[in-house]
Amino acid sequence: MSTRLIAIIPAAPHALHPLLGKTPLSFAAEAAREAGAVRVLAVLNGRNAAERAALAEAARRLGLESVVPDKPQGTAAAAASARAGLAGEEASDPPILPAVFPLLRPETLVELRTFHRKRRAGLTLLSAVVPDPRGFARVVRGEDGALRIIPENGADGAVLSLAEIATAAGLVRAGLVFDALRSGRKSAAAAGRDWQEAAAILCRRGERVEAFITPRPEEIVPLAVPADAARIRAALRDRVNLRLAQEGVTIIDPATAWIDIGVRIGRGAAVAPFCVIEGATTIGARTRIGPFCHLRDASIGDDVAVSASTVIEGAVLEDRVSIGPFARLRPGTTLRAGSHVGNFVEMKKTDFGPGAKAGHLSYLGDSRVGADVNIGAGTITCNYDGVRKNSTVIEAGAFIGSGSELVAPVRIGRGAYVAAGSVIVSDVPDEALAIARGRQAVKEGWARNRRERNEREKNRAGK
């Protein structure tokens, strides 16, 4: 028997269904490798060319070898399609790990393989004793030690009452089992044959068929319907939150914090309820994420305060930044150390300098803002002219008064002032004051006269 571990992963389109930032195919590949697999063969069980192409691309990105069967097949037959990839290693006992069990841990596969080799079995299926066995084939153990796999449809009441279920995962003695599958029925029904047929053929030949009862039945949740996906996500969420807690992160309400598996959070940080943190997000030490925040592919430094209902995507926050509530950072934005962004402020492709402040109700797009700049409430960078996006540069120490519109491309010089309510269309020199607003005119009694005129016109219309 070969000591090299070569895993086979039958993968249908649902193997690409996202689950907390990873796919079932990725989970299966990682579990196989962490269990010791030196090669992983993905059987691309797509129904058409587009599905097979998507599976092939996903397998390529994961560094898997791809096998494409002639048509979609059951798990066992799909695994047998990988036989060509095992040339020269027919004596191996590859684990068959369908990409439908994202919760399976590597240690379960190690225990399964140890059991399989100790019992010198030709086929060992992974089984579990569960409180609700509906939807699974049952494992029937005879008094003589013989084992049968009975599919649920057509099983009698005695079989249906059994709590031990057979999964589609297992280990096989490759040449032996694949020969059994090939010699099975050739009828139209053969496309549906699976492990129960392989087990029956091997038993008739006097080969040992076993089922290893996992000590962790909570891992046996197949991805088949949306309700299963919800259960799997909840279990993965609990794993992630437990890991973070063990690393010194405070998750205030683990039941409502959804954090992708790839997210990294520093010691002493805290995440409030109802947060969604996705993608390649990193969060530094002692940072506080307020409730109802949504972070995706964000890089957040140490000692940052993110207040409630803030959305950050593809942005960088350096150390000691404060932001929110109700702020939005779009991709390409960087908040430099010690800067502050307040409520209802949106930024896109903006480099916001150290110590700069934008407290309220502003939009900065395609901008470069220097150190210690103050952005007054209601400031807008008018960056889009209908054809192209244009840049605004605000040099260090400048002051932008409330209600200002900066029509790009434009530069506000170092230490310059822009008076409130201005529409700036030309560059402002260093240390200058720019005022760009219409002169105020006051007409005494105008409002009273207008109301009286309107009343007279209303009376005439009513006659």
DANOR-V573873 format. One record per helix or strand of 3 or more residues. SS is the DSSP state (2 for helix, 1 for strand). FROM is the first residue (numbers start at 1). LEN is the number of residues. If there is no record, write none. Layout:
SS FROM LEN
SS FROM LEN
This chain:
1 6 6
2 13 4
2 24 11
1 39 6
2 49 13
1 65 3
2 75 12
2 106 13
1 123 7
1 137 5
1 147 4
2 157 4
1 164 9
2 174 9
2 188 5
2 195 10
1 209 5
2 217 3
2 226 21
1 276 3
1 294 3
1 311 3
1 340 4
1 346 7
1 357 4
1 363 7
1 380 3
1 392 3
1 405 3
1 410 3
2 446 17
